[in-house]
Amino acid sequence: MHDLLASAGLLFAAAITPGPNNLVVLRESGRGGVRGAAAAIGGIVLGGLALFAVAAAGAGAMLATHATLRTGLGAAGAVYMAWLGLCLLGAGTRRASPKRAGAALPAGALGLFGFQFLNPKGWVMVLTLVAAWPATSLSGYLPLALLFIAIPSGCLLLWSLAGRLLAEHMARPRSRRRIDAAMGALLLASAVLLLIDL
């Protein structure tokens, strides 16, 4: 039970804090409400579950023993996050188009499913939980798999509600630029912190 609570706490902290997944859900719900963000939430949750399955099946052990591969994957993901952040920061200026920043973000259920494999925050979370979970077979990971469905779903729903509340502000060009710039700065800061930790 202690392991389950600790894993739930770590998963909640990773899922609720700002990151590219939450930013996409915020933007989608700002445009189309909670229903408009449903496909994004589904793609993120299913992609995270697939990433967890890959790690539980053995990729986690391979990455743990091959530091160069782990560092390369982390660096590639952090650079991608930094690029997304810069695109949003650019959209926060008066000259840039917000549509250009939106085009940089992954979109649709399938795009967000695949994006989970490029998200360094997701890899760190998954590898940490798989390494700490005392399972001797794949079926032993079932409680953790259920957490990977329930907790991110709840957190993403909260972000979609925030997007719905911000929808009026996001419809105004000046407010939208400010929100884009703030989210871009958060993504850029996260990417820099990830690169420092590599």
C-alpha positions as a printed Julia matrix, in Angstrom:
198×3 Matrix{Float64}:
   0.0     0.0     0.0
   2.88    2.36    0.82
   4.38    1.79   -2.65
   1.02    2.45   -4.28
   0.51    5.74   -2.39
   4.05    6.89   -3.14
   3.59    6.06   -6.83
   0.24    7.86   -6.9
   1.83   10.94   -5.34
   4.66   11.02   -7.86
   2.3    10.46  -10.77
  -0.04   13.2    -9.54
   2.83   15.69   -9.14
   4.08   14.94  -12.67
   0.62   15.03  -14.26
  -0.69   18.22  -12.63
   2.38   20.43  -13.14
   2.69   22.45  -16.37
   4.08   20.61  -19.37
   3.38   20.21  -23.08
   0.47   17.81  -22.52
  -1.3    20.2   -20.17
  -0.65   23.12  -22.5
  -2.26   21.3   -25.43
  -5.31   20.42  -23.31
  -5.55   24.0   -22.04
  -5.5    25.36  -25.59
  -7.95   22.76  -26.95
 -10.47   23.36  -24.16
 -10.03   27.11  -24.61
 -11.2    26.65  -28.19
 -13.86   23.96  -27.81
 -14.56   23.44  -24.12
 -14.0    20.2   -22.24
 -15.54   18.22  -25.11
 -13.12   19.85  -27.51
 -10.21   18.58  -25.4
 -11.53   14.99  -25.14
  -9.5    13.65  -28.08
  -6.34   15.28  -26.75
  -6.92   13.81  -23.28
  -7.57   10.35  -24.76
  -4.41   10.46  -26.88
  -2.28   11.6   -23.94
  -3.63    9.0   -21.5
  -3.4     6.11  -23.98
   0.07    7.22  -25.11
   1.23    7.43  -21.48
  -0.16    3.95  -20.84
   1.65    2.61  -23.93
   4.88    4.27  -22.78
   4.42    2.64  -19.39
   3.85   -0.76  -21.04
   7.04   -0.38  -23.1
   9.04    0.52  -20.0
   7.54   -2.33  -17.96
   8.31   -4.77  -20.78
  12.02   -4.01  -20.64
  12.9    -0.71  -22.28
  13.39    0.77  -18.81
  16.13   -1.74  -18.03
  17.79   -1.11  -21.38
  17.79    2.67  -20.83
  19.11    2.21  -17.3
  22.12    0.25  -18.58
  22.83    2.43  -21.65
  23.54    5.91  -20.31
  24.3     7.32  -23.78
  20.93    6.22  -25.14
  19.12    7.6   -22.08
  20.97   10.92  -22.32
  20.31   11.17  -26.06
  16.6    10.52  -25.63
  16.41   13.03  -22.78
  18.31   15.66  -24.76
  16.13   15.18  -27.87
  12.96   15.53  -25.82
  14.26   18.6   -23.97
  15.29   20.27  -27.23
  11.81   19.6   -28.66
  10.22   21.1   -25.53
  12.51   24.13  -25.84
  11.46   24.54  -29.49
   7.78   24.42  -28.49
   8.48   27.01  -25.79
  10.25   29.31  -28.24
   7.37   29.01  -30.71
   4.92   30.03  -28.0
   7.16   32.87  -26.85
   7.25   34.05  -30.46
   3.46   33.91  -30.56
   3.48   36.11  -27.48
   5.02   38.96  -29.45
   2.87   41.37  -31.45
   4.39   40.36  -34.78
   3.91   36.59  -34.57
   0.77   34.7   -35.4
  -0.78   32.55  -32.66
  -1.7    30.01  -35.35
   2.0    29.4   -35.93
   2.5    28.45  -32.27
  -0.54   26.18  -32.38
   0.9    24.41  -35.42
   4.06   23.61  -33.43
   2.11   21.78  -30.74
   1.18   18.14  -31.29
  -2.47   17.78  -32.25
  -5.18   15.14  -32.37
  -5.41   11.89  -30.46
  -2.88   10.08  -32.66
  -0.35   12.94  -32.63
  -0.55   13.22  -28.86
  -0.32    9.44  -28.46
   2.98    9.46  -30.36
   4.19   12.6   -28.61
   4.29   10.73  -25.3
   7.34    8.85  -26.57
   9.16   12.18  -27.15
   8.11   13.78  -23.87
  11.13   13.68  -21.5
   8.92   14.43  -18.5
   6.88   11.31  -19.33
   9.98    9.13  -19.7
  11.42   10.29  -16.39
   8.13    9.63  -14.61
   7.59    6.21  -16.2
  11.15    4.98  -15.67
  11.15    6.14  -12.06
   7.87    4.38  -11.28
   8.78    1.16  -13.08
  12.15    1.03  -11.31
  10.53    1.6    -7.91
   7.57   -0.78   -8.35
   8.1    -4.27   -6.9
   6.73   -6.41   -9.76
   8.1    -9.77  -10.88
   5.83  -10.1   -13.93
   3.88   -7.85  -16.27
   0.63   -8.68  -14.44
   2.24   -7.31  -11.27
   2.16   -3.86  -12.87
  -1.66   -3.82  -13.12
  -2.22   -1.53  -10.07
   0.31    0.92  -11.48
  -1.31    0.74  -14.94
  -4.66    1.68  -13.39
  -2.99    4.68  -11.74
  -1.59    5.66  -15.16
  -5.16    5.87  -16.44
  -6.95    7.46  -13.48
  -4.52   10.13  -12.28
  -3.52   11.69  -15.63
  -7.17   11.63  -16.75
  -8.24   13.55  -13.65
  -5.38   16.05  -13.92
  -6.0    16.67  -17.61
  -9.7    17.21  -16.91
  -8.7    19.89  -14.38
  -6.51   21.54  -17.04
  -9.4    21.39  -19.52
 -11.66   23.12  -16.98
  -8.99   25.82  -16.58
  -8.9    26.22  -20.35
 -12.66   26.58  -20.42
 -12.47   29.29  -17.75
  -9.72   31.07  -19.71
 -11.58   30.76  -23.04
 -12.89   34.33  -22.91
  -9.39   35.68  -22.27
  -7.85   33.44  -24.93
 -10.3    34.86  -27.49
  -8.77   38.32  -27.04
  -5.54   38.69  -29.06
  -3.67   40.61  -26.38
  -4.59   38.13  -23.6
  -3.85   35.2   -25.87
  -0.36   36.55  -26.57
   0.26   36.89  -22.84
  -0.95   33.36  -22.12
   1.11   31.95  -25.0
   4.19   33.82  -23.78
   3.72   32.62  -20.19
   3.23   29.0   -21.24
   6.17   29.25  -23.64
   8.38   30.53  -20.82
   7.28   27.63  -18.58
   8.05   25.08  -21.3
  11.42   26.68  -22.01
  12.32   26.7   -18.31
  11.29   23.02  -18.0
  13.45   22.11  -21.0
  16.46   23.95  -19.57
  16.04   22.19  -16.21
  15.83   18.81  -17.97
  19.0    19.55  -19.96
  20.83   20.58  -16.78
  19.84   17.3   -15.1
  21.1    15.12  -17.99
